[in-house]
Amino acid sequence: MPTKICFAYYWATSGGVERVFLNRSEALLRRYPQLEIDIYFFQDRGGVALVRRYSKARGLSARLRVIDTFDPSPYKVVFVVDTPQLPAAHPSVVGKMVMECHTPYAENRTWLQEWQSRIDILLVPSSGFLRVIEDECPSLRGRVKVVRNFVPQLPPIDRSIYLPAWCATLFLYFSRVDEFKNFAEFVEGLALSREYLRQEPLGIVSGQILGGYPFMEMIEKNDLRGSVAILPPVPFENSHVLMQMLRRKKAVFVSTSKGESFGLSAAEAMTAGLPVILSDIPPHAALVANRAKFLYPLGNARELARKMAAFEEQYDELSAECVELSHAFSEELFLADWDGVFGGGMKVMSGVA
């Protein structure tokens, strides 16, 4: 008999949590031949079709499904990610539920204050984010466990891809364009980097631009017209293609985010060999083992610009170092985290192997 588990989340978009579910699912399905996984979203904002397409393309449809209605009874365990609405709607799930927190938005995790006395174990995706959560909810100390996000081994690009003959130093912004992801600081740093670089910088922007966000106003304000190339949002199954393409052009990945729970795009960039410049927040610092060369003080666009120039001079060396660091978010270490949390008293996966 198969053993079934479920991952549940509120929104289905094309973002990080969907990638986390798919990465996890592939790794667990390989390890446990009798396992079946369902994914449930309260609301679909375009992500359900993407997840289903990915599952079919990877030959996983028989064991990895997106469900339209939720019934807790078939599952050995339900992993509830930032969705306290699920146990409210289905009280019988509580006895088989493991709660997770992945949201970097403090206002979206206030539910932890209400739930902290009832949580036996709370999963978070990085050691840096664990510190953030324990600082916010001290009574959870000792019950917060890390099951880290990870980046699967990147498949090689199987065709020749031709990129424009850019005569510029390239900096990739691969995220939503909004205030929290701090696009304004990326633009300011890009403009200031002209004072330090030997050649003109070019910002490559790929991500959803939120409605009403003053994107073009920021470009104009910083005199960057012609210095920013806008790509359409890239589906999560193709992000590795973009990263590997830009590695060939010696691009640098930049994240100016004000908060992350893990930093999956940065981890993907490092795995592909792109050096990274990251805002110095705990999850970012954890990604790069607290190495200062890859971090800049959040809010300091001048220091960001100086880092950009330094990376131009040391690209290959920093690229190799980022690949080395990326071994810390491999599939093997995710499975070791999983076994460390669930291989003991809870025995969540017992009977699956």
C-alpha positions in Angstrom: 0.0 0.0 0.0 1.3 3.5 -0.8 1.9 6.0 1.9 0.5 9.5 1.1 1.7 12.9 2.4 0.4 16.3 1.4 2.1 19.8 1.1 -0.4 22.6 1.6 0.0 26.3 0.9 -2.4 29.2 0.4 -1.5 30.7 -2.9 -0.5 28.9 -6.1 1.7 31.3 -8.1 4.9 30.6 -9.9 7.1 31.5 -7.0 9.5 30.0 -4.5 7.2 27.8 -2.4 6.1 25.9 -5.5 9.7 25.3 -6.4 10.4 24.1 -2.9 7.5 21.6 -3.1 8.6 20.2 -6.4 12.3 20.0 -5.4 11.3 18.2 -2.2 8.9 15.9 -3.9 11.4 14.7 -6.5 14.0 13.9 -3.9 11.5 12.1 -1.6 9.9 10.1 -4.4 13.3 8.9 -5.5 14.1 7.8 -2.0 10.8 6.2 -1.0 9.3 4.0 -3.8 6.0 3.6 -1.9 5.4 7.3 -1.3 2.8 9.4 -3.0 2.6 13.2 -2.7 -0.4 15.6 -3.1 -0.1 19.3 -3.2 -3.0 21.5 -2.2 -3.5 25.2 -2.7 -6.4 27.2 -1.2 -6.3 29.6 -4.1 -4.8 29.4 -7.6 -3.1 32.5 -9.0 -1.7 30.7 -12.1 0.6 28.3 -10.4 -1.5 25.1 -10.5 -1.1 24.6 -14.2 2.6 25.2 -13.9 3.0 22.6 -11.2 0.9 20.0 -13.1 2.9 20.7 -16.3 6.1 20.2 -14.4 5.0 17.0 -12.8 3.9 15.6 -16.2 7.1 16.6 -17.9 9.2 14.9 -15.3 7.2 11.7 -15.5 5.9 12.1 -11.9 2.1 12.4 -12.5 1.3 9.0 -11.1 2.8 9.9 -7.7 2.8 13.7 -7.6 -0.5 15.4 -8.0 -2.2 18.8 -7.4 -5.6 18.2 -5.8 -8.6 20.5 -6.0 -10.3 19.6 -2.8 -8.8 18.7 0.5 -9.7 15.7 2.8 -7.1 14.9 5.5 -8.1 11.3 6.0 -5.8 9.6 3.3 -2.6 11.2 4.6 0.0 10.0 7.1 1.2 13.6 7.5 0.2 17.0 6.1 2.9 19.8 5.9 1.1 23.1 6.3 3.2 26.0 5.1 2.1 29.5 6.3 -1.5 28.5 6.0 -3.3 28.4 9.4 -6.6 28.6 7.5 -6.2 24.8 6.7 -6.7 23.5 10.3 -9.4 26.1 10.8 -11.3 24.7 7.9 -10.4 21.0 8.6 -9.9 20.5 12.4 -9.3 16.8 11.9 -5.9 17.6 10.2 -4.4 18.8 13.5 -3.4 15.4 14.7 -1.3 14.7 11.6 -0.1 18.2 10.8 3.4 19.6 10.7 3.5 23.3 10.5 6.1 25.3 8.5 7.0 28.9 8.2 8.6 30.2 5.0 7.4 33.7 4.6 9.9 36.5 5.0 7.1 39.0 5.6 6.8 39.6 9.3 3.2 40.8 9.0 2.3 37.5 7.2 3.6 35.3 10.0 1.7 36.9 13.0 -0.2 33.6 13.1 2.8 32.1 14.9 2.0 34.2 18.0 -1.4 32.4 18.2 -0.2 29.0 17.4 3.1 28.8 19.3 1.7 27.2 22.3 0.1 24.4 20.2 3.1 23.7 17.9 5.1 20.6 18.7 7.5 21.2 15.8 7.9 24.1 13.4 10.0 23.6 10.2 11.9 26.5 8.7 14.0 26.4 5.5 17.4 27.8 6.8 19.5 28.3 9.9 19.4 32.0 9.3 15.7 32.1 9.3 15.5 29.9 12.4 17.3 32.8 14.3 14.7 35.3 13.0 11.8 33.1 14.2 13.2 32.3 17.6 13.9 36.0 18.2 10.3 36.8 17.3 8.8 33.9 19.3 11.2 33.0 22.1 8.8 30.4 23.5 9.4 28.3 20.4 13.1 27.8 21.1 14.0 24.1 20.8 10.9 23.4 18.7 12.1 25.1 15.5 13.8 22.7 13.2 15.7 23.3 10.0 14.8 21.3 6.9 16.7 23.4 4.4 15.7 24.3 1.0 18.0 23.0 -1.7 18.9 23.3 -5.4 18.8 20.1 -7.4 21.8 19.3 -9.6 21.3 21.6 -12.6 20.8 19.8 -15.9 23.2 21.1 -18.6 21.8 23.3 -21.3 21.1 20.9 -24.2 21.2 23.3 -27.0 23.3 26.3 -28.3 21.9 29.5 -27.0 22.9 32.8 -28.5 22.9 35.9 -26.3 23.3 39.5 -27.4 26.9 40.7 -27.7 26.6 42.9 -24.6 29.6 45.1 -24.1 28.8 45.7 -20.5 29.3 44.3 -17.0 26.0 42.4 -16.3 24.1 42.4 -13.0 21.1 40.1 -12.6 18.0 41.0 -10.5 15.9 37.9 -10.5 12.9 38.5 -8.2 9.6 40.4 -7.9 10.0 44.1 -8.4 8.6 45.7 -5.3 9.4 47.6 -2.2 10.1 44.5 0.0 12.5 43.0 -2.5 14.1 46.5 -2.5 14.4 47.1 -6.2 15.1 50.8 -5.6 18.4 49.9 -3.9 19.4 47.7 -6.8 18.8 50.6 -9.2 20.7 53.1 -7.1 23.6 50.7 -6.7 23.7 50.1 -10.4 23.8 53.8 -11.1 26.6 54.4 -8.5 28.7 51.5 -9.9 29.5 53.6 -12.9 32.0 55.5 -10.8 34.0 52.4 -10.1 33.6 50.1 -13.1 35.8 50.1 -16.2 32.8 49.7 -18.5 29.1 50.5 -18.4 27.0 48.3 -16.2 23.8 46.6 -17.5 21.1 45.5 -15.2 19.2 42.4 -16.3 15.8 42.4 -14.6 13.5 39.3 -14.6 10.5 39.1 -12.3 6.9 40.2 -11.9 6.6 44.0 -11.7 3.8 44.7 -9.2 1.0 46.9 -10.4 1.5 50.5 -9.4 5.2 50.1 -8.6 7.1 53.1 -10.1 9.5 51.0 -12.1 10.2 53.4 -15.0 10.3 56.4 -12.7 13.2 54.8 -10.8 15.0 54.0 -14.0 14.6 57.7 -15.2 15.5 59.1 -11.8 18.9 57.2 -11.8 19.6 58.1 -15.4 19.6 54.4 -16.4 17.5 54.4 -19.6 19.4 52.1 -21.9 21.2 50.5 -18.9 18.5 48.1 -17.8 17.2 45.2 -19.9 13.8 43.8 -18.9 13.2 40.1 -19.4 9.8 38.4 -18.9 9.3 36.4 -15.8 11.0 33.0 -16.2 9.0 29.9 -15.2 10.6 28.0 -12.3 11.5 25.0 -14.4 13.6 27.2 -16.7 15.4 29.4 -14.1 18.5 27.2 -14.4 18.6 27.9 -18.1 18.7 31.6 -17.5 21.4 31.3 -14.8 23.7 29.1 -17.0 23.2 31.4 -19.9 24.2 34.4 -17.9 27.2 32.6 -16.3 28.6 32.4 -19.9 28.4 36.2 -20.0 30.0 36.6 -16.6 26.9 38.1 -14.9 26.7 38.8 -11.2 23.6 38.0 -9.2 22.4 40.7 -6.9 19.7 40.5 -4.2 18.9 43.7 -2.3 16.0 42.0 -0.4 14.9 43.3 3.0 14.0 39.8 4.1 14.2 36.1 3.0 13.5 32.8 4.6 16.2 31.0 2.5 17.0 32.9 -0.7 16.3 30.2 -3.3 17.1 32.4 -6.3 20.5 33.3 -4.9 21.1 29.6 -4.1 20.3 28.7 -7.7 22.6 31.4 -9.0 25.5 30.1 -6.8 24.9 26.6 -8.0 25.1 27.8 -11.6 28.4 29.5 -10.9 27.2 33.1 -10.7 28.9 35.1 -8.0 26.4 36.8 -5.7 26.2 40.1 -3.9 23.5 39.9 -1.2 22.0 42.2 1.4 23.4 41.3 4.8 20.4 39.7 6.4 20.6 36.4 8.4 19.3 34.0 5.7 21.6 35.5 3.0 24.5 35.4 5.4 23.9 31.7 6.0 23.9 31.0 2.2 27.4 32.4 1.9 28.8 31.1 5.3 28.9 34.7 6.6 31.7 35.6 4.1 31.7 39.4 4.0 32.9 39.6 0.4 29.5 38.4 -0.7 27.5 40.7 1.6 26.8 44.4 1.7 25.0 46.4 4.5 21.3 46.7 3.7 20.5 50.4 2.9 24.0 51.2 1.7 23.8 51.5 -2.1 27.3 53.0 -2.2 28.8 49.9 -0.7 26.8 47.8 -3.0 28.3 49.7 -5.9 31.8 49.1 -4.6 31.1 45.4 -4.4 29.9 45.4 -8.0 33.2 46.8 -9.1 35.2 44.4 -7.0 33.4 41.5 -8.6 34.4 42.7 -12.0 38.0 42.2 -11.1 37.7 38.8 -9.4 34.9 37.1 -11.3 36.3 33.6 -11.9 37.7 33.3 -8.4 34.4 34.4 -6.8 32.4 32.2 -9.2 34.4 29.1 -8.1 33.9 30.0 -4.4 30.1 30.3 -4.8 30.0 26.9 -6.4 31.9 25.5 -3.5 29.5 27.2 -1.0 26.5 25.8 -2.9 27.4 22.3 -1.8 25.8 23.3 1.5 22.3 23.3 -0.1 22.5 20.0 -2.0 19.8 17.4 -2.2 21.9 15.1 0.0 22.0 17.6 2.8 18.2 18.2 2.5 17.6 14.5 2.9 20.0 14.5 5.9 18.0 17.3 7.5 14.8 15.4 6.8 16.1 12.2 8.4 17.4 14.2 11.3 13.9 15.6 12.1 11.7 12.7 11.0 13.9 9.7 11.4 13.6 9.6 15.2 10.6 9.7 17.4 8.0 11.0 14.9 8.8 8.3 12.3 6.8 10.3 9.7 8.3 8.2 6.9 8.1 4.9 8.6 6.6 2.2 6.4 7.6 4.1 3.2 11.1 2.8 2.5 
